[in-house]
Amino acid sequence: GADDNASGIASIIEIGRNLAGRRDALGRSIIIVAFDGEESGLIGSTHFVEDSTVSPERIKLMFSLDMLGMYGAHGGVDLLGVKQLIDHERLTGELAAEHGLLVKKANPRVDLLTDTAPFGNVGIPAVHVFTGTESPYHKPEDDAELLDYEGMALIADYLSDAVLQLSAAEKL
């Protein structure tokens, strides 16, 4: 569907474009990856963690972007698991305010129902970025004209800056 999960894929592409334009400012390598099989048992993300060419010990942080198209209808964005990070108050406060982003929910727990779970299960901080199930969740009516494109752009710009700043942090 358009929200579940074309909105996440579109946001990943936009963040990748933003970061590619600021490559010289990155403090560490960034991997941009899209997983398949989330609703069939986290197949893609589990395979990545278990069989990746990138050792899990080298992965410092994971963001999962799933269903980002309902920012206005949801009343903000949820950053589930963000409070695992040392600098979470800056991310959810000052940086969010700089972008005019409302963080509706922030917590310290890895979401075990989405692609963050395999990462959290091996001790990698993982943040699920999510704007709720206000769309016609799992229904054919989950169409593109329902998406909040301005909200998606706001989230993508915010996450681009967050990743850029986190890439330079010595400890996460």
ROVOBA-360720 format. One record per residue (C-alpha): residue number from 1; x, y, z. Coordinates in nm, 2 decimals, decimal comma. Layout:
BEGIN
@resi = NUM | u = X | v = Y | w = Z
...
***
This chain:
BEGIN
@resi = 1 | u = 0,00 | v = 0,00 | w = 0,00
@resi = 2 | u = 0,09 | v = 0,36 | w = -0,02
@resi = 3 | u = 0,15 | v = 0,41 | w = 0,35
@resi = 4 | u = 0,24 | v = 0,04 | w = 0,42
@resi = 5 | u = 0,50 | v = 0,07 | w = 0,30
@resi = 6 | u = 0,57 | v = 0,28 | w = -0,01
@resi = 7 | u = 0,60 | v = 0,58 | w = 0,23
@resi = 8 | u = 0,89 | v = 0,42 | w = 0,41
@resi = 9 | u = 1,07 | v = 0,32 | w = 0,08
@resi = 10 | u = 1,02 | v = 0,67 | w = -0,06
@resi = 11 | u = 1,16 | v = 0,82 | w = 0,26
@resi = 12 | u = 1,46 | v = 0,58 | w = 0,25
@resi = 13 | u = 1,54 | v = 0,69 | w = -0,10
@resi = 14 | u = 1,51 | v = 1,06 | w = -0,01
@resi = 15 | u = 1,74 | v = 1,02 | w = 0,30
@resi = 16 | u = 1,99 | v = 0,83 | w = 0,08
@resi = 17 | u = 1,98 | v = 1,12 | w = -0,17
@resi = 18 | u = 2,03 | v = 1,38 | w = 0,11
@resi = 19 | u = 2,32 | v = 1,19 | w = 0,27
@resi = 20 | u = 2,49 | v = 1,13 | w = -0,07
@resi = 21 | u = 2,50 | v = 1,50 | w = -0,11
@resi = 22 | u = 2,67 | v = 1,54 | w = 0,23
@resi = 23 | u = 2,90 | v = 1,24 | w = 0,21
@resi = 24 | u = 3,21 | v = 1,44 | w = 0,32
@resi = 25 | u = 3,03 | v = 1,53 | w = 0,65
@resi = 26 | u = 2,96 | v = 1,17 | w = 0,74
@resi = 27 | u = 3,17 | v = 1,04 | w = 1,03
@resi = 28 | u = 3,12 | v = 0,67 | w = 0,96
@resi = 29 | u = 2,98 | v = 0,44 | w = 0,68
@resi = 30 | u = 2,60 | v = 0,44 | w = 0,63
@resi = 31 | u = 2,42 | v = 0,14 | w = 0,49
@resi = 32 | u = 2,08 | v = 0,20 | w = 0,32
@resi = 33 | u = 1,89 | v = -0,12 | w = 0,28
@resi = 34 | u = 1,53 | v = -0,22 | w = 0,23
@resi = 35 | u = 1,40 | v = -0,55 | w = 0,36
@resi = 36 | u = 1,13 | v = -0,78 | w = 0,23
@resi = 37 | u = 0,92 | v = -1,03 | w = 0,42
@resi = 38 | u = 0,86 | v = -0,82 | w = 0,74
@resi = 39 | u = 0,50 | v = -0,94 | w = 0,78
@resi = 40 | u = 0,60 | v = -1,30 | w = 0,69
@resi = 41 | u = 0,83 | v = -1,32 | w = 0,99
@resi = 42 | u = 1,09 | v = -1,05 | w = 0,96
@resi = 43 | u = 1,26 | v = -1,26 | w = 0,69
@resi = 44 | u = 1,48 | v = -0,99 | w = 0,52
@resi = 45 | u = 1,60 | v = -0,82 | w = 0,83
@resi = 46 | u = 1,67 | v = -1,15 | w = 1,01
@resi = 47 | u = 1,87 | v = -1,27 | w = 0,71
@resi = 48 | u = 2,07 | v = -0,94 | w = 0,70
@resi = 49 | u = 2,16 | v = -0,97 | w = 1,06
@resi = 50 | u = 2,24 | v = -1,35 | w = 1,05
@resi = 51 | u = 2,41 | v = -1,37 | w = 0,70
@resi = 52 | u = 2,52 | v = -1,02 | w = 0,61
@resi = 53 | u = 2,86 | v = -0,94 | w = 0,46
@resi = 54 | u = 2,85 | v = -0,67 | w = 0,73
@resi = 55 | u = 2,93 | v = -0,82 | w = 1,07
@resi = 56 | u = 2,67 | v = -0,72 | w = 1,33
@resi = 57 | u = 2,95 | v = -0,61 | w = 1,56
@resi = 58 | u = 3,02 | v = -0,33 | w = 1,31
@resi = 59 | u = 2,67 | v = -0,20 | w = 1,31
@resi = 60 | u = 2,62 | v = 0,08 | w = 1,56
@resi = 61 | u = 2,26 | v = 0,18 | w = 1,50
@resi = 62 | u = 1,96 | v = 0,08 | w = 1,29
@resi = 63 | u = 1,66 | v = 0,30 | w = 1,19
@resi = 64 | u = 1,35 | v = 0,12 | w = 1,04
@resi = 65 | u = 1,12 | v = 0,34 | w = 0,84
@resi = 66 | u = 0,78 | v = 0,18 | w = 0,82
@resi = 67 | u = 0,45 | v = 0,36 | w = 0,75
@resi = 68 | u = 0,56 | v = 0,73 | w = 0,75
@resi = 69 | u = 0,27 | v = 0,88 | w = 0,55
@resi = 70 | u = 0,03 | v = 0,98 | w = 0,82
@resi = 71 | u = 0,23 | v = 1,25 | w = 1,01
@resi = 72 | u = -0,06 | v = 1,50 | w = 1,04
@resi = 73 | u = -0,33 | v = 1,24 | w = 1,10
@resi = 74 | u = -0,12 | v = 1,07 | w = 1,37
@resi = 75 | u = -0,02 | v = 1,41 | w = 1,53
@resi = 76 | u = 0,35 | v = 1,36 | w = 1,49
@resi = 77 | u = 0,60 | v = 1,08 | w = 1,45
@resi = 78 | u = 0,69 | v = 0,79 | w = 1,69
@resi = 79 | u = 1,05 | v = 0,71 | w = 1,75
@resi = 80 | u = 1,02 | v = 0,38 | w = 1,92
@resi = 81 | u = 1,35 | v = 0,28 | w = 2,08
@resi = 82 | u = 1,52 | v = 0,62 | w = 2,05
@resi = 83 | u = 1,58 | v = 0,64 | w = 2,42
@resi = 84 | u = 1,84 | v = 0,37 | w = 2,39
@resi = 85 | u = 2,07 | v = 0,64 | w = 2,25
@resi = 86 | u = 2,29 | v = 0,86 | w = 2,47
@resi = 87 | u = 2,19 | v = 1,18 | w = 2,29
@resi = 88 | u = 1,81 | v = 1,10 | w = 2,26
@resi = 89 | u = 1,71 | v = 1,42 | w = 2,44
@resi = 90 | u = 1,89 | v = 1,63 | w = 2,17
@resi = 91 | u = 1,73 | v = 1,41 | w = 1,90
@resi = 92 | u = 1,37 | v = 1,43 | w = 2,03
@resi = 93 | u = 1,40 | v = 1,79 | w = 2,16
@resi = 94 | u = 1,64 | v = 2,04 | w = 2,00
@resi = 95 | u = 1,69 | v = 1,87 | w = 1,66
@resi = 96 | u = 1,32 | v = 1,79 | w = 1,63
@resi = 97 | u = 1,24 | v = 2,15 | w = 1,71
@resi = 98 | u = 1,49 | v = 2,28 | w = 1,46
@resi = 99 | u = 1,29 | v = 2,09 | w = 1,20
@resi = 100 | u = 0,95 | v = 2,18 | w = 1,33
@resi = 101 | u = 0,90 | v = 1,80 | w = 1,39
@resi = 102 | u = 0,66 | v = 1,68 | w = 1,66
@resi = 103 | u = 0,78 | v = 1,36 | w = 1,83
@resi = 104 | u = 0,46 | v = 1,20 | w = 1,96
@resi = 105 | u = 0,61 | v = 0,90 | w = 2,13
@resi = 106 | u = 0,97 | v = 0,81 | w = 2,22
@resi = 107 | u = 1,07 | v = 0,51 | w = 2,44
@resi = 108 | u = 1,37 | v = 0,30 | w = 2,52
@resi = 109 | u = 1,24 | v = -0,04 | w = 2,39
@resi = 110 | u = 1,32 | v = -0,21 | w = 2,06
@resi = 111 | u = 0,99 | v = -0,27 | w = 1,87
@resi = 112 | u = 0,98 | v = -0,65 | w = 1,84
@resi = 113 | u = 0,70 | v = -0,65 | w = 1,58
@resi = 114 | u = 0,90 | v = -0,50 | w = 1,30
@resi = 115 | u = 1,24 | v = -0,51 | w = 1,13
@resi = 116 | u = 1,41 | v = -0,35 | w = 1,44
@resi = 117 | u = 1,37 | v = -0,68 | w = 1,63
@resi = 118 | u = 1,66 | v = -0,89 | w = 1,47
@resi = 119 | u = 1,89 | v = -0,60 | w = 1,54
@resi = 120 | u = 1,78 | v = -0,54 | w = 1,89
@resi = 121 | u = 1,80 | v = -0,91 | w = 1,96
@resi = 122 | u = 2,18 | v = -0,90 | w = 1,90
@resi = 123 | u = 2,23 | v = -0,58 | w = 2,10
@resi = 124 | u = 2,22 | v = -0,32 | w = 1,82
@resi = 125 | u = 2,02 | v = -0,01 | w = 1,91
@resi = 126 | u = 1,73 | v = 0,00 | w = 1,67
@resi = 127 | u = 1,47 | v = 0,28 | w = 1,63
@resi = 128 | u = 1,13 | v = 0,23 | w = 1,46
@resi = 129 | u = 1,02 | v = 0,55 | w = 1,29
@resi = 130 | u = 0,64 | v = 0,53 | w = 1,25
@resi = 131 | u = 0,34 | v = 0,75 | w = 1,20
@resi = 132 | u = 0,08 | v = 0,50 | w = 1,32
@resi = 133 | u = -0,20 | v = 0,30 | w = 1,16
@resi = 134 | u = -0,43 | v = 0,59 | w = 1,07
@resi = 135 | u = -0,42 | v = 0,49 | w = 0,70
@resi = 136 | u = -0,65 | v = 0,22 | w = 0,57
@resi = 137 | u = -0,40 | v = -0,03 | w = 0,73
@resi = 138 | u = -0,38 | v = -0,35 | w = 0,54
@resi = 139 | u = -0,67 | v = -0,25 | w = 0,31
@resi = 140 | u = -0,68 | v = -0,19 | w = -0,07
@resi = 141 | u = -0,78 | v = 0,17 | w = 0,00
@resi = 142 | u = -0,43 | v = 0,25 | w = 0,12
@resi = 143 | u = -0,37 | v = 0,48 | w = -0,18
@resi = 144 | u = -0,12 | v = 0,75 | w = -0,26
@resi = 145 | u = -0,36 | v = 1,05 | w = -0,24
@resi = 146 | u = -0,40 | v = 0,98 | w = 0,13
@resi = 147 | u = -0,04 | v = 1,03 | w = 0,21
@resi = 148 | u = 0,09 | v = 1,34 | w = 0,40
@resi = 149 | u = 0,38 | v = 1,43 | w = 0,16
@resi = 150 | u = 0,48 | v = 1,74 | w = 0,36
@resi = 151 | u = 0,50 | v = 1,53 | w = 0,67
@resi = 152 | u = 0,71 | v = 1,26 | w = 0,50
@resi = 153 | u = 0,95 | v = 1,53 | w = 0,37
@resi = 154 | u = 0,98 | v = 1,67 | w = 0,72
@resi = 155 | u = 1,06 | v = 1,33 | w = 0,87
@resi = 156 | u = 1,31 | v = 1,26 | w = 0,59
@resi = 157 | u = 1,49 | v = 1,59 | w = 0,64
@resi = 158 | u = 1,50 | v = 1,54 | w = 1,02
@resi = 159 | u = 1,63 | v = 1,18 | w = 0,99
@resi = 160 | u = 1,89 | v = 1,29 | w = 0,74
@resi = 161 | u = 2,03 | v = 1,54 | w = 0,99
@resi = 162 | u = 2,00 | v = 1,30 | w = 1,28
@resi = 163 | u = 2,19 | v = 1,03 | w = 1,09
@resi = 164 | u = 2,46 | v = 1,28 | w = 0,99
@resi = 165 | u = 2,50 | v = 1,39 | w = 1,35
@resi = 166 | u = 2,49 | v = 1,04 | w = 1,49
@resi = 167 | u = 2,75 | v = 0,93 | w = 1,23
@resi = 168 | u = 3,00 | v = 1,16 | w = 1,39
@resi = 169 | u = 2,92 | v = 1,06 | w = 1,75
@resi = 170 | u = 3,19 | v = 0,86 | w = 1,93
@resi = 171 | u = 2,94 | v = 0,67 | w = 2,13
@resi = 172 | u = 2,57 | v = 0,61 | w = 2,05
***
